[in-house]
Amino acid sequence: MKELKALYIIVNAGFSAEVVDIARSVGSTGATIINARGSVSKPKTILGITIDTEKEIVLSVVERDVAVKIMEQVKEKAGVGTAAHGLCFFLPVEMSTLTIHDKVIEE
């Protein structure tokens, strides 16, 4: 049985397409992009308007070795030291029903 992982990549808003391209280049077949809001930094107020830190979460279910390769590439190309300010982590997938290229795979 394959060791599937749910890979989460959190980036500043506007960088999710770049991260999806990175993930696909290493072996991911798809991803879900979720809009989010950061809570670490205090929201800025300009002229009475509060501006939150907008984030995007890229979620992809991949095999463990692919997840590690994606994380390495994201760290290099879109990591904390870049404008994307990306960070990644993965969690185990206990059970899934995946559709890959119109073929249902249950694990």
C-alpha positions as CSV (number, residue, x, y, z in Angstrom):
1,M,0.0,0.0,0.0
2,K,1.2,3.5,-0.9
3,E,2.1,5.9,1.9
4,L,-0.1,8.9,1.1
5,K,0.4,12.3,2.7
6,A,-1.8,15.4,2.8
7,L,0.7,18.1,1.9
8,Y,-0.2,21.6,3.1
9,I,1.7,24.6,1.6
10,I,0.8,28.0,3.0
11,V,1.9,31.0,1.0
12,N,1.1,34.7,0.7
13,A,-1.9,35.5,-1.5
14,G,-1.1,35.4,-5.2
15,F,1.6,32.7,-5.0
16,S,-0.5,29.6,-5.1
17,A,-0.3,29.1,-8.9
18,E,3.5,29.2,-8.6
19,V,3.4,26.6,-5.9
20,V,1.0,24.4,-7.9
21,D,3.4,24.6,-10.8
22,I,6.3,23.5,-8.6
23,A,4.3,20.6,-7.2
24,R,3.3,19.4,-10.6
25,S,6.8,19.6,-11.9
26,V,7.8,17.1,-9.1
27,G,4.9,14.7,-9.5
28,S,1.7,16.0,-8.1
29,T,-1.3,15.5,-10.3
30,G,-3.5,18.1,-8.7
31,A,-4.2,20.4,-5.8
32,T,-6.9,22.4,-4.0
33,I,-6.3,26.1,-3.2
34,I,-8.0,27.5,-0.1
35,N,-8.1,31.2,0.7
36,A,-7.0,31.9,4.3
37,R,-6.1,34.7,6.6
38,G,-3.0,34.8,8.7
39,S,-3.1,35.4,12.5
40,V,0.5,35.7,13.4
41,S,1.0,39.4,12.6
42,K,-1.2,42.1,13.9
43,P,-3.5,43.4,11.1
44,K,-2.5,46.9,9.8
45,T,-4.9,49.8,9.8
46,I,-4.5,52.4,7.1
47,L,-6.9,55.4,7.1
48,G,-9.3,53.4,9.4
49,I,-9.4,50.4,7.1
50,T,-8.1,47.1,8.5
51,I,-5.9,45.1,6.2
52,D,-5.5,41.4,7.1
53,T,-2.6,39.2,6.0
54,E,-4.1,37.2,3.2
55,K,-2.8,33.7,2.6
56,E,-3.5,30.8,0.3
57,I,-3.2,27.1,1.3
58,V,-2.4,24.6,-1.4
59,L,-3.5,21.1,-0.4
60,S,-2.3,18.1,-2.4
61,V,-2.5,14.4,-1.6
62,V,0.7,12.7,-2.8
63,E,3.0,9.8,-2.0
64,R,5.5,10.5,0.8
65,D,8.5,10.7,-1.5
66,V,6.8,13.1,-3.8
67,A,5.8,15.2,-0.8
68,V,9.4,15.5,0.4
69,K,10.5,16.5,-3.1
70,I,7.8,19.2,-3.3
71,M,8.8,20.5,0.1
72,E,12.4,20.8,-1.0
73,Q,11.5,22.7,-4.1
74,V,9.1,25.0,-2.3
75,K,11.7,25.8,0.3
76,E,14.2,26.7,-2.5
77,K,11.8,28.6,-4.8
78,A,9.0,29.9,-2.7
79,G,10.1,29.5,0.9
80,V,10.2,31.8,3.9
81,G,13.0,33.9,2.4
82,T,11.0,34.8,-0.7
83,A,8.0,37.0,-1.4
84,A,5.8,34.0,-1.3
85,H,6.9,33.3,2.3
86,G,5.9,29.7,1.9
87,L,6.0,27.0,4.5
88,C,5.0,23.3,4.2
89,F,4.0,20.3,6.3
90,F,2.4,17.0,5.7
91,L,0.0,14.7,7.6
92,P,-0.7,11.1,7.1
93,V,-3.8,10.1,5.1
94,E,-5.5,7.2,6.9
95,M,-8.1,6.4,4.2
96,S,-8.9,7.9,0.8
97,T,-10.8,7.5,-2.4
98,L,-8.8,9.1,-5.1
99,T,-9.7,9.7,-8.8
100,I,-6.6,9.8,-10.9
101,H,-7.1,10.2,-14.6
102,D,-10.7,8.9,-14.4
103,K,-9.6,5.8,-12.4
104,V,-10.9,5.4,-8.8
105,I,-8.3,4.1,-6.3
106,E,-9.4,3.2,-2.8
107,E,-6.9,2.8,0.0
